Amino acid sequence: MSSAIISLSYAAVFGAGVFLYLVLHPVIVYFRDVNGLRRFPNMHPLSGISYIPFMVLAHGGARSTYLSKLHQKDPVIRTGPNSLSYGDLRAIKDIYGHNTRCTKDNSYVITSGSHYHLADVIDKHDHARKRKTLSSAYAIKNLEGWEHKVADKTDKLVKHLDKYCTAPLKPGEAVKPEDVNIDYRKWTNFFTLDAIADIGLSEKLNFLDNGHDRVTGRRLDGTTYECDLRECLYQNARKQSLLVWPYEWYPLINKVSNIVPFYNRMAKFAQAWDGIPVELSHRRLQRYHAGEKLDDFFEALMHDKNGHPNNLEWGEIVAEVSIMMNAGSATTAIAMANVLYQLIKNPEKLNKAVEEIDSALEDDEEDESSVIAYDKVKYLPYLRACLDESLRLFPPTPHGLPRQTPAEGANILGDYIPGGVSVAMSAFVAHRQESLFPQADKYIPERWLGEEGKALQPYFLAFSAGARGCIGRNISYLEQTVVLASVLRRYEFALSSPDWQIERLETMNWLLGEMPVKVWRRERKTALNG
């Protein structure tokens, strides 16, 4: 038999094997329907057989927006062979509540590093240990000790905005293109990165001073390199969001995809990101060994409140620094850009917020005071409502955070779901339910006021819910409140035109485009100036 015939035979066998595994086997599994998921409507005709439709949808950058439309008809949708998306708000308690038996699913395992951090650890006992270790660092009482770091960064942001102030916009006057001269999205992101680095590591990144996010990364061999932090962070997250489905194939898909230029570019940024928390942790550890006593998150990693060492492995420390720099900056920056964007788009809401801030401050307070103390504005109901309504309308993390049902299965919406099934509810989907949020696509801060507003809180998923809810929400609210109150007290803003729209691309979080604005100093009313 000739070598050519043998080669063809091997090729035929290989091709048949690929066909059986990738095509015929999924079809057989679909019709066997061991988990009984065929009773749920499919997101796409092929969703019960393959995750490819979900991956294609992810590449479109508006996955949750699409699911939200589907959920207007169906409360439960099958998004893949072994995954379900929920749109009924009652499912929040079943999937994410404090008493849920569901755990984080395998997506957190395959995207984790050598050590789990607080956000991706699956084991409940290990999570409880980590949460106990870190809760003291994130406690509300620490906000008082860290507020000066937030104030320092706010002052730097304000001084930069001062440099770009233009002449006041007259009623009916069109915005001049040359006056739209500062990207609010970029500079508030510099703020959150500078703030969390100082709060967490007593590290001065100085992005607000330098006007860029150039930073040093460290390779495993100890050599260093320079890179742009934001690009590395966001492209790393984007690649994962596009390719993580199906889970069992992700490690292979992730590697093979690197031969495609589109993904290879993201991979290079992802690799560069990995070295940033390593370098930041390395520098902070040197200061710790040198005997510096610093009031920051890193100190809580090293020992408990009684001074006893936690004896964490180095990989775990780096992992916690990594998620702190990631989640502690990205989502808050998205929220800051979103809320000002919504207020500019809704001037009547903006005016109400400004009036409330002005009323809360002393009439004789100096006009040149650039930073408003948190204590003066943290209990302002309308200001908080403006923040929460923006977080509702465009939650920084719109993607449904997947959970896995326990081996014995779980009841969700009174329906038994077998063990090992991935279930999720997108915050974007939850927040667009007209039954609880009338005119859900409108910016209406008033919905969060009074007893009616309190009744909405169990359905507010901007920080997730239950035991796995965001541990840093207090810090996020502190930063959002101080910055928003300070800039609304001092400035007025305008977009290039009333119909201008910010670009949004969904990964797990939103990737926001630039937000160029015109900014000018407010002219206070005489009554307020005394």
MARLUMRO-15600 format. One line per 3 residues: number of its first residue (from 1); for each residue x negated, y negated, z of C-alpha. Coordinates in steps of 0.05 Angstrom, whole numbers. Layout:
NUM = X/Y/Z  ... $
END
This chain:
1 = 0/0/0  -29/-67/-20  -45/-121/31 $
4 = 5/-167/-3  62/-118/8  40/-107/81 $
7 = 39/-183/91  109/-189/61  134/-133/106 $
10 = 106/-166/168  136/-232/146  203/-200/135 $
13 = 201/-167/204  180/-232/236  234/-271/199 $
16 = 287/-220/220  264/-225/292  268/-301/291 $
19 = 338/-297/260  361/-247/312  334/-287/371 $
22 = 350/-357/349  416/-346/311  448/-279/323 $
25 = 432/-272/397  462/-340/417  525/-323/377 $
28 = 531/-256/413  521/-291/481  573/-342/462 $
31 = 626/-290/447  608/-247/507  621/-310/549 $
34 = 595/-281/615  605/-347/651  673/-360/622 $
37 = 654/-428/593  690/-419/526  753/-444/559 $
40 = 724/-514/560  725/-559/497  658/-566/462 $
43 = 622/-633/454  606/-608/384  629/-544/348 $
46 = 560/-514/360  552/-536/433  572/-468/459 $
49 = 516/-435/419  459/-485/419  432/-547/454 $
52 = 412/-577/387  475/-622/383  458/-651/451 $
55 = 386/-663/430  410/-697/366  457/-740/408 $
58 = 400/-758/454  359/-783/395  415/-832/379 $
61 = 402/-869/444  476/-873/465  490/-805/494 $
64 = 532/-827/554  571/-877/512  592/-820/466 $
67 = 610/-774/525  651/-829/556  695/-831/494 $
70 = 704/-755/495  721/-756/568  780/-802/555 $
73 = 814/-740/529  781/-682/566  759/-681/639 $
76 = 708/-626/627  665/-618/565  615/-564/547 $
79 = 552/-599/525  509/-536/516  512/-460/523 $
82 = 505/-465/598  521/-537/616  584/-577/631 $
85 = 597/-652/634  651/-679/680  694/-741/672 $
88 = 743/-732/729  721/-776/788  742/-723/838 $
91 = 684/-680/814  634/-728/845  644/-698/914 $
94 = 641/-627/888  576/-638/849  538/-691/888 $
97 = 572/-695/956  537/-683/1023  569/-614/1030 $
100 = 558/-590/959  523/-523/949  497/-546/881 $
103 = 423/-560/875  382/-598/824  375/-556/762 $
106 = 314/-530/725  304/-595/686  270/-621/749 $
109 = 225/-561/753  199/-562/682  186/-637/682 $
112 = 151/-639/749  76/-642/759  33/-598/803 $
115 = 72/-620/864  145/-640/873  163/-710/896 $
118 = 226/-731/933  267/-740/869  251/-674/836 $
121 = 243/-625/894  298/-572/890  291/-532/954 $
124 = 338/-563/1005  292/-549/1064  232/-580/1028 $
127 = 275/-639/1009  297/-649/1082  223/-648/1103 $
130 = 205/-699/1051  265/-743/1067  248/-742/1141 $
133 = 175/-761/1125  195/-819/1080  259/-844/1113 $
136 = 221/-886/1163  185/-922/1106  251/-937/1070 $
139 = 291/-955/1133  329/-1020/1135  287/-1045/1193 $
142 = 226/-1045/1148  259/-1094/1102  244/-1149/1152 $
145 = 170/-1132/1150  168/-1127/1075  211/-1186/1056 $
148 = 151/-1232/1054  122/-1189/998  187/-1197/958 $
151 = 187/-1272/973  116/-1278/949  133/-1245/882 $
154 = 197/-1287/876  156/-1350/886  109/-1329/830 $
157 = 167/-1313/784  198/-1381/798  133/-1418/786 $
160 = 128/-1384/718  200/-1401/700  186/-1474/719 $
163 = 133/-1477/665  184/-1458/612  240/-1504/632 $
166 = 271/-1545/576  319/-1604/573  389/-1589/600 $
169 = 439/-1562/550  494/-1612/538  567/-1588/532 $
172 = 581/-1562/462  508/-1567/442  477/-1509/405 $
175 = 415/-1477/434  352/-1495/396  311/-1434/375 $
178 = 247/-1463/402  279/-1471/471  293/-1397/478 $
181 = 223/-1388/502  218/-1336/557  235/-1262/560 $
184 = 272/-1253/626  272/-1178/618  196/-1174/615 $
187 = 183/-1222/673  232/-1190/721  199/-1123/704 $
190 = 132/-1154/722  165/-1175/787  190/-1106/805 $
193 = 123/-1074/789  84/-1125/829  134/-1119/887 $
196 = 136/-1043/893  60/-1038/887  53/-1087/944 $
199 = 108/-1056/986  84/-985/974  9/-992/969 $
202 = -10/-1062/990  -36/-1066/918  -40/-1132/881 $
205 = -26/-1115/809  -19/-1189/792  24/-1178/731 $
208 = 63/-1242/747  -3/-1281/752  -34/-1250/689 $
211 = 27/-1247/645  14/-1176/624  17/-1105/652 $
214 = -52/-1081/635  -74/-1031/688  -127/-979/702 $
217 = -114/-904/699  -158/-847/725  -171/-781/691 $
220 = -182/-716/730  -257/-721/717  -259/-788/753 $
223 = -268/-831/691  -221/-890/681  -186/-925/623 $
226 = -142/-985/610  -70/-981/588  -4/-1020/588 $
229 = 37/-993/646  107/-1007/621  96/-975/553 $
232 = 65/-913/585  121/-906/636  179/-914/588 $
235 = 153/-873/530  138/-816/578  210/-817/602 $
238 = 236/-823/531  201/-762/506  227/-720/563 $
241 = 298/-744/552  295/-724/478  264/-655/484 $
244 = 280/-626/553  339/-585/525  339/-525/524 $
247 = 301/-516/589  270/-449/573  241/-475/508 $
250 = 218/-543/533  145/-526/549  136/-499/478 $
253 = 176/-554/444  138/-607/483  71/-581/458 $
256 = 92/-566/386  125/-634/379  57/-668/387 $
259 = 40/-652/315  96/-699/295  72/-772/296 $
262 = 137/-797/327  128/-752/388  52/-753/388 $
265 = 53/-828/402  98/-817/462  54/-760/486 $
268 = -7/-805/487  30/-856/529  55/-801/575 $
271 = -15/-775/586  -38/-846/601  18/-855/651 $
274 = -4/-793/691  -69/-826/709  -39/-892/735 $
277 = -11/-865/801  -75/-825/809  -117/-888/806 $
280 = -70/-928/850  -69/-873/902  -145/-866/899 $
283 = -155/-940/912  -106/-941/970  -138/-879/1001 $
286 = -206/-913/1000  -176/-971/1039  -144/-922/1088 $
289 = -211/-887/1100  -244/-955/1109  -199/-966/1169 $
292 = -151/-1017/1140  -84/-1016/1178  -32/-1036/1126 $
295 = 43/-1038/1133  65/-1001/1071  96/-938/1043 $
298 = 29/-903/1037  18/-909/1112  83/-870/1122 $
301 = 57/-815/1077  -7/-808/1117  24/-803/1187 $
304 = 90/-807/1223  117/-864/1265  81/-836/1326 $
307 = 14/-835/1291  11/-760/1280  -19/-741/1212 $
310 = 29/-711/1161  -27/-671/1129  3/-675/1059 $
313 = -35/-647/1001  -66/-698/955  -23/-676/897 $
316 = 40/-688/938  16/-758/957  2/-775/884 $
319 = 71/-747/865  106/-792/915  66/-853/892 $
322 = 85/-835/821  160/-834/833  155/-896/876 $
325 = 122/-935/819  172/-906/769  240/-907/803 $
328 = 220/-964/849  208/-1011/790  245/-988/728 $
331 = 317/-985/753  314/-1049/793  285/-1087/734 $
334 = 341/-1061/689  391/-1084/741  360/-1154/746 $
337 = 363/-1165/671  434/-1136/666  465/-1180/720 $
340 = 438/-1246/693  459/-1224/623  530/-1210/647 $
343 = 534/-1275/685  511/-1316/625  563/-1280/583 $
346 = 616/-1296/635  606/-1369/656  667/-1371/701 $
349 = 637/-1314/743  570/-1348/742  600/-1413/769 $
352 = 634/-1376/826  569/-1342/846  531/-1408/844 $
355 = 585/-1443/886  581/-1387/938  505/-1392/942 $
358 = 506/-1467/948  559/-1464/1003  518/-1414/1043 $
361 = 456/-1458/1045  445/-1518/1088  463/-1584/1055 $
364 = 397/-1614/1075  355/-1557/1049  299/-1584/1005 $
367 = 311/-1578/931  240/-1555/919  249/-1492/962 $
370 = 237/-1438/910  256/-1375/948  320/-1363/986 $
373 = 313/-1321/1049  350/-1255/1046  386/-1268/1112 $
376 = 420/-1329/1082  452/-1291/1024  453/-1216/1039 $
379 = 525/-1219/1064  554/-1262/1009  612/-1221/983 $
382 = 616/-1249/913  541/-1247/901  541/-1173/921 $
385 = 602/-1161/878  566/-1191/818  508/-1143/829 $
388 = 553/-1082/839  597/-1098/779  535/-1103/735 $
391 = 510/-1037/763  578/-1007/748  583/-1033/677 $
394 = 513/-1011/658  484/-966/712  408/-966/704 $
397 = 409/-890/701  469/-873/656  449/-801/644 $
400 = 487/-749/684  439/-722/736  445/-646/727 $
403 = 459/-598/784  461/-522/784  517/-483/816 $
406 = 493/-434/870  487/-359/857  556/-346/887 $
409 = 587/-400/843  623/-463/863  692/-494/859 $
412 = 693/-559/819  759/-594/811  791/-531/841 $
415 = 763/-489/785  712/-433/798  647/-443/761 $
418 = 599/-383/762  529/-388/790  471/-416/749 $
421 = 512/-465/708  486/-537/699  539/-588/717 $
424 = 534/-664/715  573/-728/716  544/-790/682 $
427 = 548/-854/723  566/-889/658  624/-840/646 $
430 = 648/-846/719  646/-922/718  687/-927/654 $
433 = 747/-889/680  807/-935/670  847/-899/724 $
436 = 803/-929/778  768/-986/741  822/-1022/700 $
439 = 792/-1060/641  731/-1018/652  691/-1049/595 $
442 = 700/-1119/625  655/-1153/676  701/-1166/735 $
445 = 663/-1174/801  728/-1188/838  745/-1113/836 $
448 = 692/-1102/890  720/-1152/941  760/-1135/1003 $
451 = 792/-1069/1021  803/-1052/948  729/-1058/936 $
454 = 712/-1013/995  759/-960/966  717/-959/902 $
457 = 651/-943/937  659/-867/937  661/-870/861 $
460 = 601/-915/853  544/-874/824  492/-927/808 $
463 = 448/-897/863  475/-826/856  511/-797/917 $
466 = 505/-751/975  441/-725/1007  403/-736/941 $
469 = 425/-808/934  371/-860/921  329/-870/984 $
472 = 305/-938/959  372/-972/949  360/-1020/1007 $
475 = 296/-1045/976  329/-1051/909  386/-1093/937 $
478 = 336/-1137/974  298/-1152/911  359/-1161/867 $
481 = 394/-1207/918  334/-1252/932  315/-1261/859 $
484 = 386/-1272/834  403/-1322/889  338/-1359/880 $
487 = 343/-1367/805  417/-1384/805  404/-1437/858 $
490 = 348/-1469/818  363/-1458/744  414/-1453/689 $
493 = 405/-1405/631  430/-1395/560  422/-1341/508 $
496 = 405/-1359/436  479/-1355/418  544/-1334/453 $
499 = 548/-1270/412  476/-1248/423  471/-1176/449 $
502 = 414/-1143/486  388/-1078/456  400/-1015/497 $
505 = 369/-947/483  388/-891/531  336/-843/557 $
508 = 350/-821/629  350/-896/643  364/-952/594 $
511 = 306/-977/552  323/-1051/546  299/-1096/490 $
514 = 274/-1166/501  320/-1217/534  297/-1286/510 $
517 = 332/-1343/546  332/-1418/550  321/-1441/621 $
520 = 327/-1510/653  331/-1539/723  399/-1546/754 $
523 = 427/-1615/769  457/-1607/838  523/-1641/855 $
526 = 516/-1703/897  556/-1672/953  505/-1617/959 $
529 = 447/-1664/959  476/-1707/1014 $
END
